[in-house]
Amino acid sequence: MFGKLFGSRETSAEASPRRVYKAGWLLKADKASLIWDAPKPVSFDNPKPTTSKSASACPAAIEFDRRHFVIPCPVDLHLRMAPNAQGQLQLTNVEGPMASTRPAGLQNILMLSPQNEWRHPNRPMLQIVTPYIFVSDDPLYVNQFPPFLHYEAMDRPGVMLCGRFPADIWPRQHMWAFEWHDLKKDLILKRGEPLFYVRFEGPDPAAPVRLVEAEMTEDLKEFIASITDVTNYVNQSFQLFKTARERRPETLLVEKKRHNTAS
């Protein structure tokens, strides 16, 4: 009653139900795809708080955490960057024949960028090729971050390169790019531990995002092919966003249906 008398302070946006954005994830490669786990919201198995004022019960922290999705590392890696006999930096798999990943498998997912493409001449750029693709029919940007919410017992000897692009018109394959700063330290990655995070943002910052597994439809497959390797022909791929939006099929995100085999 008082709201009507004095005028409600609710805006139309606050009064209306919150919109839910929908994003999809899928793996581009089928070969050995079982080593890549599904993205999951950031969560922690903390003890039950003994007070309502506990940090683990903070709504702002909970809201922030759950908007990040974890991409786990698929393999165990112990890598070292050291100069060879010719003085050139060379990437070495420290565990050699005892490593869980064979050299042929490592070559499929790991690559050292050419030196002329590094940001700094003394900081090698290493990349892990992942098969993850994120897509949406909503105007969502996907952001890629290092796993800063998780505690790392062994600090990585450099920084991960972050990125941001529109998932609705640029469903490209994600890379994990690492700039190696301290060449005296090894890079150790463990299977199952967070490799990086993704987070989605849309026009309404309050709207939650629902992440689902997506189907590789023919429309999506053809559209992905149209943006693949465009950097071989242009320097600034973002200049192609307008064309991508014009040529985009009306629907790219089709949620994958899992068949229930239980009798």
C-alpha positions in Angstrom: 0.0 0.0 0.0 2.8 2.4 0.9 4.5 1.6 -2.3 1.5 2.7 -4.3 1.1 5.8 -2.2 4.6 7.1 -2.3 5.7 5.5 -5.5 7.5 2.2 -5.9 11.3 2.3 -6.0 11.4 -0.8 -8.2 12.4 -0.2 -11.8 10.6 -2.2 -14.5 13.8 -4.3 -14.9 13.8 -5.2 -11.2 10.1 -6.0 -11.2 10.3 -8.3 -14.2 11.6 -11.9 -13.9 15.4 -12.2 -14.5 16.3 -13.5 -17.9 18.4 -16.7 -18.0 21.1 -16.8 -20.7 21.9 -20.1 -22.3 25.4 -21.2 -23.4 26.5 -24.4 -24.9 29.8 -26.3 -24.8 31.1 -29.1 -27.0 34.3 -30.8 -28.1 35.4 -30.3 -31.7 37.5 -33.5 -31.8 36.1 -37.0 -31.2 39.5 -38.7 -31.0 40.6 -39.3 -27.4 37.8 -36.9 -26.3 37.4 -38.9 -23.0 40.4 -37.2 -21.6 38.6 -33.9 -21.6 36.0 -33.5 -18.9 32.8 -31.4 -18.9 33.1 -27.8 -17.6 31.8 -27.4 -14.1 30.9 -24.4 -12.0 33.5 -23.4 -9.5 32.7 -24.9 -6.1 34.6 -25.9 -3.0 34.1 -28.7 -0.6 34.5 -26.5 2.5 33.3 -27.5 6.0 29.9 -26.4 7.0 30.1 -22.9 8.4 29.6 -22.5 12.1 28.3 -18.9 11.8 26.2 -17.1 9.3 29.0 -14.5 9.0 31.4 -17.1 7.6 33.2 -16.2 4.4 31.9 -19.4 2.8 28.3 -18.1 3.3 29.0 -14.7 1.7 26.4 -14.2 -1.1 28.7 -12.0 -3.1 31.5 -14.5 -3.0 29.1 -17.4 -3.9 27.6 -15.5 -6.8 31.1 -14.6 -8.1 32.4 -18.2 -7.9 29.5 -19.9 -9.5 29.7 -17.7 -12.6 33.1 -19.3 -13.4 33.3 -22.7 -15.1 36.4 -24.9 -14.6 38.2 -26.5 -17.5 40.4 -29.3 -16.0 43.8 -30.2 -17.3 43.6 -33.4 -19.4 47.1 -34.8 -18.8 50.0 -34.8 -16.4 52.9 -32.7 -17.7 56.3 -31.8 -16.3 58.0 -29.5 -18.8 61.3 -27.6 -18.8 62.5 -24.8 -21.1 66.3 -24.8 -21.5 68.9 -23.9 -24.2 70.2 -26.7 -26.4 73.8 -27.1 -27.6 73.2 -24.4 -30.2 71.9 -22.0 -27.5 68.3 -22.2 -28.7 65.5 -22.6 -26.2 64.1 -26.1 -26.3 61.1 -27.6 -24.6 61.8 -30.9 -22.8 59.4 -33.4 -21.2 61.3 -34.0 -18.0 59.8 -37.4 -17.2 60.9 -38.7 -20.7 59.9 -42.3 -21.3 58.3 -42.5 -17.8 55.8 -39.8 -18.7 52.1 -40.9 -18.9 51.7 -39.1 -22.2 53.5 -40.5 -25.2 55.5 -38.1 -27.5 53.0 -38.6 -30.3 50.1 -37.7 -28.0 51.9 -34.7 -26.7 52.5 -33.4 -30.2 48.8 -33.4 -30.8 48.0 -31.0 -28.0 51.2 -29.1 -27.2 53.1 -26.6 -29.3 55.7 -23.9 -28.9 54.9 -20.7 -30.7 57.5 -19.3 -33.2 59.8 -16.9 -31.4 58.8 -14.0 -33.7 55.2 -14.4 -32.3 56.2 -14.1 -28.6 55.2 -10.9 -26.8 58.8 -10.7 -25.3 62.0 -12.2 -26.9 62.9 -13.9 -23.6 59.5 -15.2 -22.7 58.5 -18.3 -24.7 54.9 -18.8 -25.6 53.5 -22.3 -25.1 50.1 -23.5 -26.2 47.8 -26.4 -25.3 45.3 -27.1 -28.0 41.9 -27.9 -26.4 38.8 -29.1 -28.3 36.4 -26.9 -26.2 34.0 -24.7 -28.2 31.4 -22.5 -26.6 28.4 -21.3 -28.5 25.2 -19.3 -27.8 22.1 -17.9 -29.5 22.1 -15.2 -26.8 24.5 -12.1 -27.1 27.1 -13.6 -24.8 30.8 -13.0 -24.6 33.0 -15.8 -23.3 36.0 -14.8 -21.1 39.0 -17.1 -20.5 40.9 -16.7 -17.2 43.6 -18.5 -15.2 42.3 -20.5 -12.3 42.8 -17.7 -9.7 40.1 -19.0 -7.3 41.9 -22.3 -6.7 45.0 -22.7 -4.6 48.0 -23.9 -6.5 50.6 -25.8 -4.5 53.2 -25.2 -7.2 53.2 -21.8 -8.8 53.3 -21.7 -12.6 56.5 -20.0 -13.9 54.6 -17.5 -16.0 51.2 -16.1 -16.9 48.3 -17.4 -18.9 47.1 -15.2 -21.7 43.4 -14.3 -21.2 40.9 -13.7 -24.0 37.4 -12.5 -24.7 35.2 -12.9 -27.7 31.4 -13.2 -28.6 30.2 -16.8 -28.3 27.2 -16.2 -30.4 29.1 -15.3 -33.6 32.6 -16.7 -32.9 32.4 -20.3 -31.7 36.1 -20.9 -32.0 38.3 -23.6 -30.5 39.9 -22.6 -27.2 43.6 -22.6 -26.6 45.5 -22.5 -23.4 48.3 -20.0 -24.0 51.1 -19.6 -21.5 53.9 -17.1 -21.4 57.0 -18.6 -19.6 58.7 -15.9 -17.5 61.0 -17.8 -15.2 63.0 -20.2 -17.3 64.8 -21.5 -14.2 61.5 -23.1 -13.0 59.7 -26.1 -14.5 56.0 -26.0 -15.6 54.1 -28.8 -13.8 50.5 -29.5 -14.7 48.4 -32.2 -13.1 45.5 -34.1 -14.7 42.2 -33.1 -13.2 43.4 -29.8 -11.7 42.0 -26.5 -13.1 43.7 -25.5 -16.3 41.6 -22.4 -16.9 38.2 -20.8 -16.3 35.5 -19.5 -18.6 32.9 -17.0 -17.7 30.1 -15.6 -19.7 28.8 -12.0 -19.8 25.7 -10.6 -21.5 23.8 -7.3 -21.7 22.2 -7.9 -18.3 24.9 -8.5 -15.7 22.4 -9.8 -13.2 21.1 -12.6 -15.4 22.4 -16.1 -14.6 23.9 -18.3 -17.3 22.9 -21.9 -17.9 25.7 -24.0 -19.5 24.6 -27.1 -21.4 26.2 -29.6 -23.6 25.6 -28.7 -27.3 25.1 -30.8 -30.4 27.4 -30.5 -33.3 24.7 -29.8 -35.9 25.5 -29.3 -39.6 24.8 -25.6 -39.3 27.2 -25.2 -36.4 29.8 -27.4 -38.1 29.7 -25.3 -41.3 29.7 -22.0 -39.4 32.8 -23.1 -37.3 34.5 -24.1 -40.5 33.9 -20.6 -41.9 35.8 -18.9 -39.1 38.5 -21.5 -38.7 42.1 -20.4 -39.6 40.9 -16.9 -40.7 44.0 -15.5 -39.0 46.1 -17.0 -41.8 44.6 -14.4 -44.1 43.9 -11.3 -41.9 45.7 -9.8 -39.0 42.7 -8.6 -37.0 40.0 -11.3 -37.0 37.7 -9.0 -35.0 37.1 -7.1 -38.2 35.1 -10.1 -39.4 32.5 -10.0 -36.6 30.0 -8.0 -38.7 30.2 -10.5 -41.6 30.0 -13.4 -39.1 26.8 -11.9 -37.6 25.2 -11.4 -41.1 26.0 -15.0 -42.1 25.2 -16.7 -38.9 22.3 -19.2 -39.0 19.3 -18.3 -36.9 20.0 -21.2 -34.5 23.5 -22.5 -33.6 22.9 -23.9 -30.1 21.0 -27.2 -30.0 21.1 -28.9 -26.6 22.5 -32.4 -26.8 20.1 -35.2 -25.8 21.6 -38.1 -23.8 19.9 -41.4 -24.3 19.0 -43.3 -21.2 20.2 -46.9 -21.6 18.7 -48.0 -18.3 15.9 -50.6 -18.7 
